[in-house]
Amino acid sequence: MPPGRPRDEGQVAIEFAGTVPLILLLVAAVWECVLIGYAFSLAGNAADEGARAGAVTGDAGVCAAAAGRHISGAWGMGTPNCRKEGDIYKATVTLKIPVLHPGLNFGGITGTGGAAMEKE
């Protein structure tokens, strides 16, 4: 080692050890954003499916069954709110917000959908 030059051996290991937790936190935050976005998509699709089924049959039970058909239990879906409002059949679905995994939930995300009533 040339004289007068400070020793910097091990600097890369220290920087790596300090950066890894930050990178892991960033990955966890991005994953949480992906899960929240997917939950919004699932809630909206379930509400649309329920509203379409309810518009054809006019039955809230059929609406609720159609809304829950593609949602697994890990998403914590409550009972969909299916109702007729004028000539529109509306459905509202609430899913719990996942925390790093769909089985760990808090809060709620609401999706709404509507479809014109089918007349014979």
PAFI-528796 format. One record per residue: x, y, z of N, C-alpha, C in turn; residue number from 1; residue in one letter. Coordinates in steps of 0.02 Angstrom, whole numbers. Layout:
N
   n.east   n.north     n.up   ca.east   ca.north    ca.up   c.east   c.north     c.up     k   r
        X         Y        Z         X          Y        Z        X         Y        Z   NUM   A
...
***
This chain:
120
   n.east   n.north     n.up   ca.east   ca.north    ca.up   c.east   c.north     c.up     k   r
       42       -58        0         0          0        0       45        62        0     1   M
       29       110      -45        72        169      -48       66       211       16     2   P
      120       243       35       118        284       96       71       344       88     3   P
       38       363      142        -6        422      142      -76       408      115     4   G
      -90       347       94      -157        330       68     -198       296      123     5   R
     -259       322      139      -298        291      193     -322       221      174     6   P
     -332       182      225      -355        113      213     -430       113      204     7   R
     -454        82      151      -526         79      138     -548         7      128     8   D
     -510       -39      154      -528       -109      148     -593      -122      187     9   E
     -639      -159      158      -701       -177      192     -756      -125      181    10   G
     -742       -72      144      -792        -20      133     -852       -47       94    11   Q
     -839       -90       45      -894       -118        5     -940      -161       48    12   V
     -912      -199       94      -952       -241      138     -997      -198      183    13   A
     -970      -143      208     -1009        -98      251    -1065       -66      211    14   I
    -1051       -42      151     -1102        -11      110    -1156       -62       91    15   E
    -1136      -123       76     -1184       -175       59    -1230      -190      118    16   F
    -1201      -196      178     -1241       -211      238    -1289      -154      254    17   A
    -1269       -93      239     -1313        -36      252    -1367       -27      199    18   G
    -1354       -48      138     -1401        -38       83    -1453       -93       78    19   T
    -1436      -154       97     -1483       -211       90    -1549      -199      127    20   V
    -1550      -175      188     -1615       -163      220    -1658      -111      183    21   P
    -1626       -60      156     -1663        -10      118    -1693       -40       55    22   L
    -1655       -82       21     -1679       -114      -39    -1737      -161      -22    23   I
    -1732      -198       33     -1786       -243       53    -1849      -203       71    24   L
    -1843      -146      104     -1901       -104      119    -1933       -78       55    25   L
    -1892       -59        7     -1919        -35      -57    -1956       -91      -93    26   L
    -1929      -150      -93     -1962       -207     -125    -2029      -222      -91    27   V
    -2029      -219      -24     -2092       -231       13    -2144      -178       -2    28   A
    -2122      -115       -8     -2169        -61      -24    -2198       -69      -94    29   A
    -2156       -87     -141     -2180        -98     -210    -2229      -157     -211    30   V
    -2212      -210     -175     -2257       -269     -173    -2324      -250     -143    31   W
    -2324      -209      -90     -2386       -188      -59    -2428      -147     -108    32   E
    -2396      -105     -147     -2432        -66     -198    -2463      -112     -250    33   C
    -2427      -163     -270     -2453       -211     -318    -2514      -247     -290    34   V
    -2510      -269     -227     -2567       -303     -196    -2628      -257     -189    35   L
    -2618      -195     -172     -2674       -148     -166    -2705      -136     -234    36   I
    -2665      -127     -285     -2691       -119     -353    -2730      -180     -376    37   G
    -2704      -239     -361     -2739       -300     -380    -2805      -307     -342    38   Y
    -2805      -286     -279     -2867       -288     -239    -2920      -241     -269    39   A
    -2900      -182     -291     -2946       -136     -324    -2975      -168     -387    40   F
    -2932      -201     -426     -2954       -234     -487    -3002      -291     -472    41   S
    -2987      -332     -422     -3031       -387     -403    -3099      -362     -378    42   L
    -3098      -309     -336     -3161       -283     -309    -3205      -255     -364    43   A
    -3176      -218     -410     -3214       -190     -466    -3242      -244     -511    44   G
    -3202      -295     -526     -3226       -349     -568    -3281      -389     -534    45   N
    -3274      -403     -470     -3325       -440     -433    -3391      -401     -432    46   A
    -3387      -335     -422     -3447       -294     -422    -3480      -293     -491    47   A
    -3441      -289     -543     -3468       -292     -611    -3503      -358     -626    48   D
    -3470      -413     -605     -3499       -479     -616    -3565      -487     -578    49   E
    -3566      -463     -516     -3627       -467     -476    -3682      -424     -505    50   G
    -3666      -364     -528     -3716       -319     -557    -3745      -349     -621    51   A
    -3704      -379     -663     -3729       -411     -724    -3777      -468     -708    52   R
    -3756      -510     -661     -3800       -566     -642    -3865      -541     -611    53   A
    -3861      -490     -569     -3920       -462     -537    -3966      -428     -587    54   G
    -3938      -397     -639     -3978       -363     -690    -4019      -413     -730    55   A
    -3993      -473     -739     -4029       -524     -778    -4083      -556     -736    56   V
    -4067      -572     -672     -4115       -610     -631    -4155      -566     -583    57   T
    -4127      -509     -563     -4159       -467     -513    -4155      -496     -443    58   G
    -4114      -546     -433     -4108       -581     -369    -4041      -562     -335    59   D
    -4045      -538     -273     -3985       -518     -236    -3941      -579     -220    60   A
    -3969      -637     -210     -3930       -697     -196    -3888      -717     -256    61   G
    -3915      -713     -315     -3878       -729     -376    -3823      -678     -386    62   V
    -3838      -615     -372     -3788       -561     -377    -3729      -575     -330    63   C
    -3743      -592     -268     -3691       -605     -218    -3649      -666     -237    64   A
    -3682      -717     -263     -3646       -778     -284    -3600      -763     -342    65   A
    -3624      -724     -390     -3583       -707     -448    -3525      -662     -428    66   A
    -3536      -616     -381     -3483       -572     -358    -3428      -611     -323    67   A
    -3446      -662     -285     -3396       -700     -247    -3365      -758     -283    68   G
    -3387      -770     -345     -3363       -829     -382    -3288      -828     -393    69   R
    -3259      -770     -407     -3188       -768     -425    -3144      -739     -370    70   H
    -3172      -730     -309     -3134       -702     -253    -3121      -758     -203    71   I
    -3058      -770     -187     -3042       -821     -138    -3053      -793      -67    72   S
    -3057      -837      -19     -3069       -818       50    -3014      -775       80    73   G
    -2953      -779       52     -2897       -741       79    -2907      -665       72    74   A
    -2949      -645       25     -2960       -574       14    -3012      -545       62    75   W
    -3043      -585      104     -3087       -561      156    -3148      -522      130    76   G
    -3180      -548       78     -3238       -514       51    -3298      -523       97    77   M
    -3331      -469      115     -3392       -473      154    -3451      -489      107    78   G
    -3511      -482      131     -3570       -493       89    -3580      -434       42    79   T
    -3584      -447      -23     -3593       -392      -70    -3661      -358      -60    80   P
    -3662      -293      -72     -3724       -254      -67    -3753      -250     -137    81   N
    -3805      -289     -150     -3838       -291     -215    -3907      -259     -210    82   C
    -3921      -213     -256     -3985       -177     -252    -4004      -150     -320    83   R
    -4069      -139     -328     -4096       -109     -388    -4109       -35     -374    84   K
    -4083         8     -418     -4095         80     -413    -4122       104     -479    85   E
    -4187       110     -483     -4218        129     -547    -4211        73     -598    86   G
    -4184        90     -655     -4172         40     -708    -4101        12     -706    87   D
    -4065        27     -654     -3996          4     -647    -3992       -44     -587    88   I
    -3957       -99     -597     -3943       -145     -542    -3872      -133     -521    89   Y
    -3862      -116     -457     -3795        -99     -432    -3771      -150     -381    90   K
    -3705      -158     -381     -3673       -203     -332    -3612      -168     -304    91   A
    -3602      -175     -239     -3543       -148     -205    -3508      -205     -169    92   T
    -3444      -211     -181     -3404       -265     -151    -3347      -233     -112    93   V
    -3335      -257      -51     -3280       -232      -10    -3231      -289        4    94   T
    -3168      -276      -10     -3114       -324        5    -3068      -292       56    95   L
    -3037      -334       97     -2990       -308      147    -2923      -294      112    96   K
    -2890      -240      135     -2826       -221      106    -2772      -270      130    97   I
    -2737      -303       84     -2685       -351      105    -2622      -316      129    98   P
    -2589      -348      178     -2524       -324      203    -2472      -376      185    99   V
    -2437      -367      131     -2384       -410      105    -2408      -479       84   100   L
    -2468      -499      103     -2496       -564       83    -2572      -558       89   101   H
    -2611      -587       41     -2683       -580       45    -2715      -606      109   102   P
    -2683      -649      147     -2712       -675      209    -2705      -627      268   103   G
    -2658      -580      263     -2647       -531      316    -2681      -466      295   104   L
    -2737      -450      326     -2778       -395      301    -2790      -341      352   105   N
    -2804      -281      327     -2829       -225      368    -2866      -178      321   106   F
    -2908      -136      349     -2944        -86      309    -2990      -117      258   107   G
    -3010       -79      209     -3054       -105      157    -3049       -66       92   108   G
    -3059      -101       37     -3061        -72      -30    -3130       -88      -58   109   I
    -3163       -37      -85     -3230        -47     -110    -3231       -41     -186   110   T
    -3265       -88     -217     -3277        -85     -289    -3351       -82     -303   111   G
    -3372       -43     -351     -3443        -37     -367    -3452       -52     -441   112   T
    -3510       -79     -457     -3527        -93     -526    -3601       -86     -536   113   G
    -3620       -74     -598     -3690        -67     -614    -3704       -93     -684   114   G
    -3765      -116     -695     -3786       -141     -759    -3860      -124     -770   115   A
    -3878      -110     -832     -3948        -95     -848    -3990      -158     -838   116   A
    -4049      -149     -809     -4094       -205     -797    -4116      -235     -863   117   M
    -4117      -302     -865     -4140       -338     -925    -4216      -344     -921   118   E
    -4251      -328     -973     -4324       -333     -974    -4344      -383    -1026   119   K
    -4393      -424    -1008     -4417       -476    -1055    -4473      -449    -1097   120   E
***
